[in-house]
Amino acid sequence: MNDIPNDMNRSKPVSNTEAPPSRRADAADSGGTVAVARPDNGRRLSVQRAVKHPETPTRAQLLRWLRQSCRRPCEVTIRFVDEEEGRELNRAYRDRDYATNVLSFPYEIEPVVRGDLVICMPVVVREAAEQGKSVEAHCAHMVVHGLLHLQGLDHESEDEAEVMEAVEYQILSRLGYDDPYADTDGRHDER
């Protein structure tokens, strides 16, 4: 079963002309670690750890979240970064001069979902503390959220946000996590 509505399964053009995070020449040379998971029912996951943090999710956790979020063939790289790299990427790709929790770089949706996620661990850790959530639960939410973006979901309009948040809730609930929007106003940070 795919939780993503059919009309949301569409490719959006990527307007960035620079090489995205996992495609950069220095992706594996950042002093971090790179791990590639073996294919899992058509799913391939590469993990890059450019920042060391004790609460960075394990590959097993990431695969579990990926299996629930993307139930079709996919090739995804998840890169964990510090605030400096997160800010640099957000500025280069979104013209926003701050580090954000997750950035999504979709390349292809059909026939295989292909893309990169960048998770800024210091931002995720700070947000989890501010929201009274575990870092694991907030990381799960950010990974699920990013994976849904790679599959064409968005939250630019009120209607899109409602659909995306409902799908996030369903996936996170199946994974055993609380509703990520239960104690918030339900709106995404769009500074």
C-alpha positions as CSV (number, residue, x, y, z in Angstrom):
1,M,0.0,0.0,0.0
2,N,1.3,3.4,-0.9
3,D,0.1,6.3,1.4
4,I,0.9,8.9,-1.2
5,P,-2.1,10.1,-3.2
6,N,-1.8,9.3,-7.0
7,D,-2.0,13.0,-7.9
8,M,1.0,13.7,-5.7
9,N,3.2,11.1,-7.4
10,R,4.7,13.6,-9.9
11,S,8.1,14.8,-10.7
12,K,9.0,18.4,-10.0
13,P,11.8,20.0,-11.9
14,V,15.0,20.6,-10.0
15,S,16.3,24.0,-10.9
16,N,19.7,23.7,-9.2
17,T,22.6,23.7,-11.5
18,E,25.4,23.0,-8.9
19,A,26.2,19.5,-7.9
20,P,24.0,18.3,-5.0
21,P,25.4,17.0,-1.8
22,S,26.0,13.3,-2.6
23,R,27.1,14.0,-6.2
24,R,29.9,16.4,-5.1
25,A,33.4,15.2,-5.4
26,D,34.1,15.7,-1.7
27,A,31.0,13.8,-0.5
28,A,33.0,10.9,0.9
29,D,36.1,12.9,1.7
30,S,34.5,15.1,4.4
31,G,36.2,13.3,7.3
32,G,32.9,11.4,8.0
33,T,31.9,7.9,7.1
34,V,30.0,6.5,4.2
35,A,27.9,3.3,4.4
36,V,25.9,1.8,1.6
37,A,23.1,-0.6,2.5
38,R,22.6,-3.6,0.3
39,P,19.6,-3.4,-1.9
40,D,16.4,-4.2,0.1
41,N,13.4,-5.0,-2.2
42,G,14.6,-2.4,-4.7
43,R,15.6,0.1,-2.1
44,R,19.2,1.3,-1.9
45,L,20.4,3.6,0.9
46,S,23.7,5.4,1.1
47,V,24.6,7.1,4.4
48,Q,27.2,9.8,4.8
49,R,28.2,11.1,8.2
50,A,30.0,14.3,7.8
51,V,29.3,15.2,11.5
52,K,29.8,12.9,14.5
53,H,27.0,13.0,17.0
54,P,26.1,10.2,19.4
55,E,22.4,10.3,18.6
56,T,22.8,10.1,14.8
57,P,20.5,7.3,13.7
58,T,21.9,3.9,12.8
59,R,21.8,2.4,9.4
60,A,19.2,-0.1,10.7
61,Q,17.0,2.7,11.9
62,L,17.3,4.6,8.6
63,L,16.4,1.5,6.6
64,R,13.4,0.9,8.8
65,W,12.2,4.4,8.2
66,L,12.9,4.2,4.5
67,R,10.9,0.9,4.2
68,Q,7.8,2.6,5.7
69,S,8.2,5.9,3.8
70,C,9.0,4.7,0.4
71,R,7.3,1.5,-0.6
72,R,8.7,1.3,-4.1
73,P,12.1,1.1,-5.6
74,C,14.4,4.0,-4.5
75,E,18.0,5.1,-4.4
76,V,18.5,7.6,-1.6
77,T,21.5,9.1,0.0
78,I,21.2,10.6,3.5
79,R,24.0,12.9,4.6
80,F,24.3,14.1,8.2
81,V,26.0,17.5,8.4
82,D,27.0,20.2,10.9
83,E,25.4,23.7,11.0
84,E,28.1,25.2,8.7
85,E,27.4,22.8,5.9
86,G,23.7,22.9,6.5
87,R,23.7,26.7,6.3
88,E,25.9,26.7,3.2
89,L,23.6,24.3,1.4
90,N,20.4,26.1,2.4
91,R,21.9,29.4,1.2
92,A,23.0,27.8,-2.1
93,Y,19.8,26.0,-2.9
94,R,17.1,27.9,-1.2
95,D,18.5,31.4,-0.8
96,R,18.0,31.1,3.0
97,D,20.9,32.1,5.2
98,Y,20.5,29.6,8.1
99,A,20.9,25.9,8.7
100,T,17.6,24.1,8.5
101,N,16.7,20.6,9.8
102,V,16.3,18.8,6.5
103,L,16.9,19.5,2.9
104,S,15.6,17.3,0.1
105,F,17.1,17.0,-3.4
106,P,14.8,15.0,-5.7
107,Y,16.2,13.9,-9.0
108,E,13.7,11.4,-10.3
109,I,10.3,10.0,-9.1
110,E,9.4,7.5,-11.8
111,P,10.2,4.7,-12.2
112,V,12.6,4.8,-9.3
113,V,12.6,7.4,-6.6
114,R,16.1,9.0,-6.6
115,G,17.4,11.8,-4.4
116,D,19.4,13.0,-1.5
117,L,18.5,14.1,2.0
118,V,20.7,16.4,4.1
119,I,20.0,16.3,7.9
120,C,21.6,18.9,10.0
121,M,22.1,17.1,13.3
122,P,22.7,20.2,15.6
123,V,19.4,21.7,14.3
124,V,17.5,18.5,14.8
125,V,18.9,18.0,18.3
126,R,18.1,21.6,19.3
127,E,14.5,21.3,17.9
128,A,13.9,18.0,19.7
129,A,14.9,19.6,23.0
130,E,12.7,22.7,22.3
131,Q,9.7,20.5,21.4
132,G,10.2,18.0,24.2
133,K,10.8,15.1,21.9
134,S,13.5,12.5,21.7
135,V,16.2,13.0,19.1
136,E,15.3,9.6,17.7
137,A,11.6,10.6,17.2
138,H,12.5,13.9,15.6
139,C,15.2,12.4,13.3
140,A,12.6,9.8,12.2
141,H,10.2,12.6,11.4
142,M,12.8,14.6,9.5
143,V,13.8,11.5,7.4
144,V,10.1,10.6,6.7
145,H,9.4,14.2,5.8
146,G,12.4,14.4,3.5
147,L,11.6,11.1,1.8
148,L,8.0,12.3,1.1
149,H,9.5,15.4,-0.5
150,L,11.6,13.1,-2.7
151,Q,8.3,11.4,-3.8
152,G,6.7,14.7,-4.8
153,L,4.8,15.7,-1.7
154,D,5.1,19.3,-0.6
155,H,3.6,21.8,1.9
156,E,3.6,25.0,-0.1
157,S,-0.2,25.4,0.1
158,E,-2.6,24.6,3.0
159,D,-4.1,21.7,1.1
160,E,-0.7,20.2,0.3
161,A,0.4,20.6,4.0
162,E,-2.7,18.8,5.2
163,V,-2.0,15.8,2.9
164,M,1.7,15.7,3.7
165,E,1.2,15.9,7.5
166,A,-1.5,13.2,7.4
167,V,0.8,10.9,5.5
168,E,3.7,11.7,7.9
169,Y,1.4,10.9,10.8
170,Q,0.4,7.5,9.3
171,I,4.0,6.5,8.7
172,L,5.3,7.7,12.0
173,S,2.4,6.0,13.8
174,R,3.2,2.6,12.1
175,L,6.8,3.1,13.3
176,G,5.6,3.6,16.9
177,Y,6.2,7.4,17.2
178,D,3.8,10.0,18.4
179,D,2.1,12.6,16.1
180,P,4.9,15.1,15.4
181,Y,2.4,17.9,15.1
182,A,0.3,17.1,18.3
183,D,1.8,19.9,20.4
184,T,2.6,22.4,17.6
185,D,0.5,24.6,15.4
186,G,1.0,22.1,12.6
187,R,2.9,24.5,10.4
188,H,6.3,24.0,8.9
189,D,9.1,26.4,9.6
190,E,9.3,28.6,6.5
191,R,11.4,31.5,7.8
